[in-house]
Amino acid sequence: MKKIIPSFILFLLIFYSAKGYSQVFSNPNSALKSHETLDILKIEATPVITIIYLSIENRIEGGAFCADKNIYIIDPEGKKLFLKESSGIPVCPDHYNFKFVGEKLRFTLTFPPLKEETKWVDIIEDCSSNCFWFYGVTLDNELNTKLDVAFNLASDSKPDQNIDIFRNVLDSIDSQNLGIEGLLYINIINAAKENADEVNTRVWYKRLLSSHSPRVDHYIKYLNDKGIKY
């Protein structure tokens, strides 16, 4: 005999199942980003949608901002998830005119769901000029906490100590090909350079160059633009 589940019970089962797979990442770390004052406040990943909460601070008189309709997430497998809707931000060419320097605009971008256990993503605005992007956004709360601790320690430490701080984090994730790896290499290289340690600067630059870090070419360009090149 076929058992029929009442519709309200079926709804509750679906709701709590979805709730169980939902994750929230507050202030996730990213490896590189295009706009200094554009920050990711939170990412909610659910089985049905992915919502990204952002904030941008105006730094100039007469500043304006908009979000192009062509925005997408790239997952670690290279799949693009295109923007479904935005809220709190005009769609280009319409734009929001900031009222004063220091004003912050908060907005959200909604995308299709990510695969469960996705550890990092890139977020790309595909437009004609002044486009924004984030590389290596970390979707792992444990790793984000570890990174926060490392950055806080590094802010009060000497360059030679910072090499060890970031190397310890890198060693713990180096085989996972996470999007944040390039940033750890950059911090090690910068610390070695600041410590006037030419040998270590060169060694770690070469290690980054030969690594399998996602978007390694962007990190090399970042270093080259700072005058670090071997």
ZIRAZI-V392629 format. One record per backbone hydrogen bond with DSSP energy under -0.5 kcal/mol. NH is the residue of the N-H (numbers start at 1). CO is the residue of the C=O. If there is no record, write none. Layout:
nh & co
NH & CO
NH & CO
//
This chain:
nh & co
5 & 3
6 & 4
9 & 6
10 & 6
11 & 7
12 & 8
13 & 9
14 & 10
15 & 11
16 & 12
17 & 13
18 & 14
19 & 15
20 & 16
21 & 17
21 & 18
22 & 18
22 & 19
23 & 45
25 & 43
26 & 24
27 & 41
28 & 25
31 & 135
32 & 135
34 & 133
36 & 34
38 & 35
39 & 37
39 & 55
41 & 39
41 & 53
42 & 53
43 & 25
44 & 51
45 & 23
45 & 43
46 & 44
46 & 49
50 & 111
51 & 44
52 & 109
53 & 42
53 & 51
54 & 52
54 & 107
55 & 39
56 & 105
57 & 37
58 & 103
63 & 60
65 & 96
67 & 90
71 & 69
72 & 124
73 & 81
74 & 122
75 & 73
75 & 79
76 & 120
78 & 75
81 & 73
82 & 80
83 & 71
84 & 110
85 & 110
87 & 108
92 & 67
92 & 90
94 & 91
96 & 65
97 & 95
98 & 63
98 & 96
102 & 58
103 & 100
105 & 56
106 & 104
107 & 54
108 & 87
109 & 52
110 & 85
111 & 50
112 & 82
118 & 115
121 & 137
122 & 74
123 & 134
124 & 72
125 & 132
126 & 70
126 & 124
127 & 125
134 & 123
135 & 32
137 & 121
138 & 29
138 & 136
139 & 119
144 & 140
145 & 141
146 & 142
147 & 143
148 & 144
149 & 145
150 & 146
151 & 147
152 & 148
153 & 149
154 & 150
155 & 151
156 & 152
156 & 153
157 & 154
161 & 158
162 & 158
163 & 159
164 & 160
165 & 161
166 & 162
167 & 163
168 & 164
169 & 165
170 & 166
171 & 167
172 & 168
173 & 169
173 & 170
174 & 170
176 & 173
181 & 178
183 & 180
184 & 180
185 & 181
186 & 182
187 & 183
188 & 184
189 & 185
190 & 186
191 & 187
192 & 188
193 & 189
194 & 190
195 & 191
196 & 193
197 & 192
198 & 196
201 & 197
202 & 198
203 & 199
204 & 200
205 & 201
206 & 202
207 & 203
208 & 204
209 & 205
210 & 206
211 & 207
211 & 208
216 & 213
218 & 215
219 & 215
220 & 216
221 & 217
222 & 218
223 & 219
224 & 220
225 & 221
226 & 222
226 & 223
227 & 224
228 & 223
229 & 227
//
